[in-house]
Amino acid sequence: MAVSIGAANREAVDRLCRARPAWTGVRPAREALALAPRSLLHAGPPIAWERMCAPMRGAVIAAVLFEGWAKTPADAERLAGSGEVEFAPCHSRGAVGPMAGVISPSTPLLVVEDPVNHTTACTFIADGPWGHQLRFGAHGPETLAGLAWVRDVVAPAFQKVLELEGPVDLASLMAQALAMGDEMHMRNAAATGLLARRLAAPLVAAVPDRAHLEAIMRFLTRDNDQLFLAWSMAAAKAAAHAIDGLAGSTIVSAMARNGVEFGIRVAGLGDRWFTGPASLVEGLYFPGFTAADANRDTGDSAIMETYGLGGLAMAASPAVQKIVGAKSFADAVATSRSMSEICAGTNPLFPLAPLNGEGTPTGIDIRKVVRVGLAPAINTAIAHKSAGRMIGAGIATPPLQPFVDALVAFGDLHP
């Protein structure tokens, strides 16, 4: 039976634009995702332990130690390479992991639901300051203490707030934050502030221990402007999940990187991955670091661009061009304009003032990417090539070949 690509793509864009994700719960991965023992989910397309980059290996070590499956990093490494641990992409379970993000059964997950499209997505809460986060591959005592604190203190407090207050409307919060200068990938300062304001009073009621309350409030409000990225990623995944398996659609349903490969999935091609080498990120480095120190592009955070935010919404954020090293704000606006050439529509929930109120370009179409020869711009952090730290931020340009391969596969399916 012949399919109408145009009709399917209009439906895909409509599903993305009508999504209204809300934060509804905090649950361990063993419950939220039915994640089995000795199973780990990782960022990006599928990859075996032997091919993982150093930051992802570090994150796996942290997860194994956090679960108590091993006592030392060396033992954790041996276990990871033994074949006794099952690895799968976060995207395969309706989840996303930032940077080298790894999800283990005990990981507390933000549960985000879209009541319009009836989808659910999950991700984990970043575990502390830049220097010792699992998502950059750190796995020392400070990292493990941070993971335990999020599990034992932060997650129960957040769940209690949701029980007292009900779901948090992320769609409206993100729309407001975009109007305040966030592009929702590398700049989440406004959204983090809005979330902190939303949670502050309920947390006072939910957390009787004053020391715990103070620590949580500091976590929300100090040196953590990117905190909201977890919520925005889960919201974007819940929206994009609605187009998974949409027959006849050439719209990208996921973009992800594992530090070795970049991969995409396409709505009309189900859960099949199309991959190519992960790119080196062009951007700005923290003092003392250069491109020679950088790992290749990594993480599931490109779900933001899949949803029409991040690099596609740079026109919303004069500040982000300084963070990612764009030449000027005019260059950032030009990037958003150019992204319209490879998208099937725009999202009225996220109007861009510099583009006369037009919505963010939404629905990356593999046909247009190939025809124009233009890959999506992805705003991203830069991880050190050795496990443990963030060393800068920039703009990643993924390879075109996965889009070409996906289009060929689509043509084979619909000759």
N, C-alpha and C positions, 0 to 999 in steps of 0.2 A: 504493500500500500504506500502510495506517495505521501510524503510529508511536506508541509509548508514551513520552510525555515523561517520565513518572515513572521508567520503567526506564532511559531514556537518562541522566537526571540522576543516578540512583543509580550508574550506571556511571561517569559523569564524576567524581563525588565520590570513588568508590573509586579511580579512577586517580590523582587528586590526592593522596589520603591514602596510597596504597601506594608512591608515588614515593620513591626513595632515591638522590638525585643525589650524584655523586662527581666530584671534580676530577681529570681524567685527563691533561691536557696543556696546553701553551702553544704556539700556532702563529699565524703571521701570517694575517691575514684572507684573503689571496690563496689560501692553502691550506685553512684551516679552513672558509671559506665560498665558495670558488671565486670570490672577488670579482675582477672584471675590472679592467684598467687604466682610469683615468679614471672610476671608479665610487665613489660614496660612499653609505654608509648613515647615516640620521639617526634621531633619536628621534622618537616620536610617529607619528600617522597621516600619510599622504602629503601632501607640501607642496612647491611649486615655490620656487626660489631667490627669486623676486620677492616672495613672501609670507612668507618666513622672518623671525622676530624677530631682533633684533640679537645676542643671545647665540648663536643657532644660526648666523647668518652669520659671527660671529667664529670659531666652531668649524670651519666649513667652510674659512675662510681658513687657520686653523692646519693643518688636514689637507692642504690644497693645498701649503702651504709645506713641510710635513713630507715630503711625497712628492717634492718638487722639481719640481712641475709649473709653478711660478712662483717668481720671485725676490723679489718685494716684495708686501706686502699689497694694494696697488692692483692689481698684475697678477693676484693671486689672485682678487680680486673680479671683475675683468673676465672671467677665465676661467670662474668659477662662473656668471656670467650669460650666457655665450656660447652655451650649449646643448651645449658639448663635454663637459661633466661630467654623468654620469647619476646621478640621485638616487633613492633608494628607502628605505622604512622599514626599520629594523633588524629589526622583527618579520617582515618578508617573507622573511628569510633565517634565521629561527630564532635571532636575536640580540637583544640589548637594549643600549641606550645611555643612561646616566644623564644627567639634566639636558639640556643642549643637545648631548648626546653624538653625535659623528660618528665613524664607523669608515671608515678608508681601507685600501687593499690591504696596506700595510706594518704596520698596527697589530697589535701582539701581542695575541692574544686568549686568555683563559682558556677552556678547553674543558671543559665539564661534561656528563657522561653519566649517564643514569638506566638502569641495567641491568634494572630491573623493567619499565618501560614502553618500553624501547628507544628513547629519545629523546636528543637532543643539543642543547645550547644554548651560546652564547658571549657574552662581553662583554669590554671592555677594562679594563686596570688603571689606576686613577686615577693621574695623572702628577705628583702633588706637593701641596704646601700649597694651602689654599683660594685664595690670591691670584692664582695664575697657571695654573689648570687649563683645559685645552681644554674640559672639560665645562661650564664657565661662560662660554665664549666667548673666553678669553684667547688671544692669538696672537703675543705678543712673543717676543724672544730667549730669555727665561727659560722660557717654555712650550715652545718648540721644543727647548731643551736638555733639559728634563725628559722630553719624548717620546722623544728619542734615547737618553737614559740608560735608560729603561724597556725600550726595544727592544734595546739593545746589552748591558746589564748585568743588569737584573732578570729579564727574560724567559728568557734562557739559564740563569740560576741556578735559577729555579723549575722549568724543564723538567728540568734535571739532578737536582734533588731528587726529582721524580716518577719519573724513571728509576731512581733508587737505592732509593726507598721504596715505590713503587707509588701507586695512587690515594688521595686524601684523602676520607674519608667526610664529606661536607658535611651530610647529613641528621642524623647523630648530633651533630655539632658544633653545628648550629643548634638542635637540641632542648635541648642542654646550655646554650647561651647564652641561650635564652628563659627557662630556669629561673633564670638568673643576672641577669635584669633587662633583657635586650634585647627590643625588639619587631621587630627585624631590618630596619627601614627607616631611621628617624632615630636609633636607638640601636643601635650595633654594637660597643660598647666591649668587652663580654665576648667576643663572637665574634672580634674582632680579636686580643684577648689569647690566646685559645685557639689561633688559627691561628699566631700568632707562636711560641707554645710548641711547637706541632707542627713548625714549620719550622726552629727555631733550630739544633738539633744537626745535622740533615741539611745545612743551609746551610754549616756549618763544613766538612763533608766535600766539599761541591760547589763551594765558591768558594775557591780557593787564594790569590787576591789579597786581602791583608788590608784594603787600603783599600776595595776593592769590598765585601767582607764587612761592614765596619763601616757603610758607607753603606746597604747593604740592611737591616741590622738596625735602624738608626735609622729608616729608612723604615717598617719594620714596627711600631716600638715607640714613636715619639715624635711627638706632635701629629698623630696620624693615626688617631683612634679609629673613623673611618668607613671605614677601608680595606676591611673585610670586605664592605661593601655590594656590591662587584663580584661576589664569590663568591655572596652570597645572591641577587642578582638573576639570575645565571646558573642557580643551582639552582632558583629559582622558575620561570624560563622553561622549563627542562627538564621540570619537573612539569606546567606548564600546556600545554606543547606536546603532551602526551599526549591532550588532549581536542580538539585542533584537528580539525575535520571530523567530529565524532561526531554522526551523524544523529539528529535528534529531540531534541537537548539544548538547553536554554535557558540553560545556564551560560556565564558570561563567560569567554572564553579569553585575552583581553588587554585591558588598559586602558593608554592611553598619551597623552602630551601633547607638542605641539611648540612651545609658547609662544604659539600662535595658536589652535589647536583642541585639544579633548579628543576622544578617540575610543575606541570599544570594538569588539572582535570577539567573536562568539558561537560556541560550539562547533558548533552545528548549522547555522550560516550560513557556514562556511568562512572565507575570507580577506577577506570584505567588511567595510569600515569603516563605522561609524555615528558621525557627528561633531556637535559643537556647539562654541560658543565656550569656550575655556579660561578657567577661573575665576581670580580674584584670590585669593591665599592669605592667610588670616587667621592671624596668628602674632606672633612676637616678632622684633624687628629689632635688629641690632647697633648699638652707639652711632653716632650720626651719620646713620642711615638711617631712612626712614619708608616707608609704603605707596606714597607717590608715586614712590619710586625703584624699585619692584618691577616685574619682568616678570610676565606671566601665567604660570600653572602650566605647567611643562615637564618632559619626560623620560619615559623608559620605566620608571622605578623603581616606578610603580604596579603593576608585575608582582608586587610583594610583597603588595599587598592582594588581587590576583587569586588569589594562593596562600593567602590567609587570614592573612597576617601584617601588619606595619605598623599602619595605623590600626585594623584588625580585631583586633589583638592588643595594644592599648594596656593592657589589664588586666594584662599580664605585666610592665609596666615603670613603676614609680613615678617613675623619673627622666625618662622621655620626656615626661611632661606638662609639665615645666618647660622642656624644649627646644622644644616645639611650641606652648606657650602655652595648653594646656588649663587650665580654671579650677581643677581640683583632681584628685587621684588618683581620687576618687569619680566625677568627671566622665569620666575616662579609662575606668574600669570600666564606667560606664553606656554609653559608646560601644561597647565590645565587646559588651555585652548587646544593644544595639539592632541591631548588625550581624547578630546571629543571626536577626533578622526577615527579612533579605533573602538569607540563604544557605540552601543545600539540605542542609547537613550540618555536621559538625565533624571536626577532624583529631586523632585520638588521639595522634599523634606530638608535638603541641604542646599539652599540658595547661595550663590557666590556673588557678593556685592560687586567685585571688580569685573565680573562678567555680566553686569546689568541684571543681576538677580536670577540668572539661569542656574538650574540645579547642577550639582556635580556630575561630570561624565560618569555614566554607570552602565555596566554590562559590557565587559571587554569581549569583543567578537573576533574569534580567530580568523575569520575571513578578512576582516578589515586590517588586522595586524599584519597578515601576510601580504595583502594587496598594497598597503601603504609602506610596508617595510619598517614599521615603528613598533618597538616593544613598549610595554607599560613602564612608566617611571615608578620606582619603588623607594620611598624614603625609609631609611633603616639605620640602626645602630651598627657599629663595627666591633666585632669581637677580636681579641688577641688570638693569634694562631696557636699559642700555648694556652692551656685551660686557665680560666679564672677571672678575666676582667674585660670591661668595655674600654676601648681606646679612642673612640671617635664616633662620628655619624656622617652619613652622606646619602647619595642617590645611587641605587643599583640599577643597571640596565641589563635585564635578563637576555639570554640568547634567543634568537628568533626560531631556531630549529625545532624546539618542542611545539611551537604553534604551527609550523609547517607540517610536522609529523602528525599532529592532531587533525589538521585539515585533510590530509591524505587519508587517514583512517576514517574520517567522517565521510569522505567521498566513496570509500570502499563500502561503507555501510549503506549509503544512499546513492547508488550509481545513477 
